[in-house]
Amino acid sequence: MDTLIQIAQILFILSVLVILHEFGHYITARMFKVRVEKFYLFMDAGFSLFKKKINDTEWGIGWLPIGGYVKLSGMMDESMDTEQMAQPAQPWEFRSKPAWQRLIIMLGGITVNIILAIFIYTILFSTVGQKYPSTEKYQKNGLAFGEAGIDAGFRNGDKIISVDGKSQVKFNRMIIDVLLGDKIEVERNGKREIFTISDEQKSKILGTEGKNFIAPKVELSTKFIDSVDNSKQKVALNIKKGDQILGFNNFKFQYYYQFLDSLRKIKNQTILLNLKRDTLLVAQEIVIDKKGNSALDTLVGVSQKIKLDNVILKSVTKDSNAETAGVKKGDKIVSVNGHFLDHFSEFSYKLNEYKNKTVQIGVIRNNKELILDLKVDEKGKIGIEFDLETKNEFININHLSFGNSFTAAVNESYVQFIYNIKQFKLILRPKTGAYKQVMSPIGITQRLPKEWNWEFIWGFTAMFSIGLAFMNLLPIPGLDGGHAIFTIAEMITGKTLSIKAAERVQTVGMIILLSLMALTFGKDIYAIIMKNFF
């Protein structure tokens, strides 16, 4: 079910982006009286799932969800319609129009992508607010780093002051800045230090830990087990979702990074992992091989606990079990069957324990505690939705007017575009290994949340829309930018490509694009196979 939700999300996001991108070409083509022969969502290689001709245009949905297209009369595109191009030019054809009109048509899709991003960000900022993880809050107590970060020159407890001389208030962008920059300035033990990160060190970070190589310094007591995969174990691990990590070999740690640092030093040994499960103390033997690898690396997932004090009950689904029981928006949930809760994860796991059963939920409403009898369904759900970010201790929320939201949305879209340029430059530096991190829609789908969240979906759509605009602007034959660059050259020189030359250029562009697609899709499919079958 989780995978289906992820697939539904990526199909929805791609559909919105593709339809509106192609609509940008369509509306500008019609504006200059160019005939549009086809308008397709997804590619119809061989056959289509749906098609209907209205006037001169065939509208359809293809079976291959890797994009879409509009076919303009008299244009050399991926259809490679050389027969049409061999005929005399007609007034309604793309090639008959002045170069400036053809350039506008070519840039129509990119323009709509940028407008869409600005529109979505404006609506989000003016309704739920402009949310971002605060660098100041994240590194209030210092930062913790993975092994690759330590090797690159960071030390646990560092506070990042600037990257290449520039500070950054948004922590998510600070991480990207570190990977894109060279000179890092940190505050370490009350003193400022500057060091550089090489491409080889960036390659190690990207190849092992990615953006997770840096995190706030948090206490170990706030970490819990959120997933356990026993499918590849001969003997199942005595580790369960919700277990709290205390330490190992009966030694307790205060901070999570201390636990990780100590664990990394152990090789070719068996340790005793100390856990707390509700009120019980649990121990599990973990074998660490000579390279330092163990089941904790691949079979056990660890997440940050979110205090119930920082969680707001955002909505109650109509006609749900929660509504029937009397749960209301704004209630604060404090207990399940008399078990008082501290963290949000405990509530989720308790509901999973009582599937298809009736439980007593304790809630605080108007400073009074109420006990409600509530039926949990077969999926461990009761029909409520939480806002896990509203009171997140690391998140800043700027509540903006509509006018200020528009200004902020324009700036956000511009900054997103600049970051796409920076990341592309990183990809072009082979020593960083950044090209290995490029993902196809299959890989992106694996990273999407497993629950439908409209705020996330629209935010991701806006970000993806800017990425799509940048990608299509690249001067590669077959992309909008490739067509645009030849049109601009024509406007400067007054010369046009011959049909034969245009055919060759288009063929080369298609070979490049299809090769890149084959590599990214192949890499992601291979990763899924290795993860699930080996």
Helices and strands as residue ranges (DSSP letters): H 2-31, E 36-54, E 57-72, H 82-85, G 94-96, H 99-127, E 130-133, H 135-138, E 143-145, H 147-152, E 159-163, H 171-180, E 183-188, E 191-196, H 199-208, G 210-213, E 214-216, G 220-222, E 223-228, E 244-248, E 251-252, H 256-264, E 269-277, E 280-288, H 295-298, E 300-304, G 308-310, E 312-316, H 321-325, E 332-336, E 339-340, H 344-353, E 358-365, E 368-375, E 384-387, E 395-398, H 402-427, G 430-432, G 434-437, H 441-447, H 454-473, H 480-493, H 499-533
